[in-house]
């Protein structure tokens, strides 16, 4: 048989194999067979992290495309808002820093990040002592309406657990608080995207108890760690910086579940909500 005939035979076999749907190549052109599929697999994406930009669209684009931070998607504040893809989902974006949730750390490798163009907050006029209070601004309805189907789509494709849809401040609480106290977490819970909201009757029942006996700070630290926040459950509170970290974690917890007051200070209502949440928590 001639060399040309051998080559033609190989090409015919290769074509028939491709048509059978079990052969392809790697992106680099190496032939591979895809006939077999392992059951032992899932998505590399375990978390979805929501952010705000604290800046306008142009500054956000510059930061997220030219700097050392990035995100998979950017929801603009235009009319109507657009969804910009900045990093393909199969690649790692640099958006969550030294983050953690439950037993997981450094979540860039296992998460998708969505940035929302939003100023975050403005500063009130100076008070009698010269300090200026932060006033967090609401999210436009059009932005939320654009965000919801994107979140649903990502969650469905990667089978992300509801309790792993989180804010940047929750996974990096030491220096972040986005998407802040005006983000509509309750609405996401009511839509079934995130876990059910803490049951008001159960919270009220626990509130009565904790109003008569407020737990000590160590109790709050243990419960916040149990819920998932990246704080050492048993760290000594006299350790340098530990009380400040506890305050930051508590503030982010309050921003999500009790946004009417988020001073980071332990109180009976926060204890009641935290108790109800941890009684249903999953690993």
Protein Blocks (a to p, Z undefined) as FASTA:
>chain_A
ZZklmmmmmmmmmmmmmmnopaccdfkopacdfkbccfbbcdfblbdcdddehiafklmm
mmmmmmmbdcfbdcdfbdcdddddfbdfkbccdfklpadehjbghkllmcccdddddehi
acddddfkopacdddddddfklmmmmmmmmmmmmmmnopafklgccfklmmmmlpcbebj
kbcfklmmmnomaccdddfklmmmmmmmmmmoccdfklmmmmmmmnopacdfklcfkbgh
klmmmmmmmmmmmmmmmmmbcghpacfklmmmmmmmmmmgcZZ
